[in-house]
């Protein structure tokens, strides 16, 4: 019987991942938290297939014991901005497969340093799973494979309100505004200011045309490493539009030392969370994504575009991570090493698991005029 350890399983994302696991796999799902009562309540809500475990990631001994007794570990304890790779390292030492929902390039860089160790241990470790990053990466791979040669990748996301993901997503957003970041443009790395480069992108209904802005996500780092393209653009926007204005002002007008202050980040995060909980009633908590890959097909300039709309961003993250967990647990996926999603998940497997979850990814291929 498979045993899956979901670290941070009481958070909104962790619960969504666990829910997907219970529905699409067999075995026992263990939810962890530093608060034993919270872990017990979350496990009870999932039924007999789940159990609770009190766990503090700073307790290395307890972490070793917990990981060694499971077949797969899923790290959902964000934010990942300043997390180290101790969970991944411990999984490699215990030869236990690993997934995470990390969403910051600094963590991605730390995790990728364990590529050789994971390969030698026979451990399949896939990072940046979830919705974006995660499902978004597989959408890009699908579009790249539709062309003979890919040149430009343009990824755009829009999230309504909190996306149903809790205060952690607020922390991640504000932490992403602190520093300029390198983007892969015209074959070289160039510094980009966060929440700059406003652009209107047309998403499927109910979103329509939405303003999106440069944002620092792991895809801007991993996609140029996986695919031989000249440009990778990653942009993000919110609805209602007023949140784009607030985020833009914080990125461009607030002194950077203020954003680097942890207390200020907490103040902004909780303030934003309380506000968006109110507006969620009107905007919803969904997500829309658009991958547009431009290149050549049969000698002609062509663009492949994939789009996706889901009504709950946190549940969508559960689909992304849960589907990959399902593939590992059923041994449909065995790829020792540390990989981003687009380098690990074959498109047919991605499409199959999305269909199982009722997720419809629309793709169109058209000449560039």
LINWO-V817605 format. One line per field, one symbol per residue. ss: DSSP state (h for helix, s for strand, l for the rest). psi: psi as a letter, one per 30 degrees, with the letter a starting at -180 (. if undefined). Layout:
# LINWO-V817605
ss=???
psi=???
This chain:
# LINWO-V817605
ss=llsssssllllhhhhhhhhhhhhhlllssssssllhhhhhhhhhhhlllssssslllllhhhhhhhhhlllssssllllllllllhhhhhhhhhllssssllllhhhhhhhhllhhhhhhhllsssslllhhhhhhhhhhhhhhhlllssssssssssssllllllhhhhhhhhhlllllsssssllsssssllllllsssssllllsssssssllllhhhhhhhhllllsssssssssllhhhhhhhhhhhhllhhhhllhhhhhhhhhhhhhhhhhhhhhhlslsssssssssssllssssssssssslshhhhhhhhhhhhhhhhhlllllllsssshhhhllhhhhhhhhhhlllllssssssll
psi=kkkkjjkhffleeeeeeeeeeeegllakjkkllfjeeeeeeeeeffafflllkkkkffjeeeeeeeefglfkkjjgialgegkaheeeeeeeeghklkllgkgkfeeeeeeffgeeeeeefgkjjklhlbejlceeeeeeeeeefflekkekkjkkkkkkbfggfafefeeeeefffelllkkjkhglkkkkkkhahkkkkjllkgebkkkllkkjlfefeeeffekilfkkkjkkllklffeeeeeeeeefekkefeffkeeeeeeeeeeeeeefeefffefahakkkkkjkkbkkhgkklkkkklkkkfjeeeeeeeeeeeeeeeeeggfkjiklkkleffejkeeeeeeeeefggkjjkkkklkj.
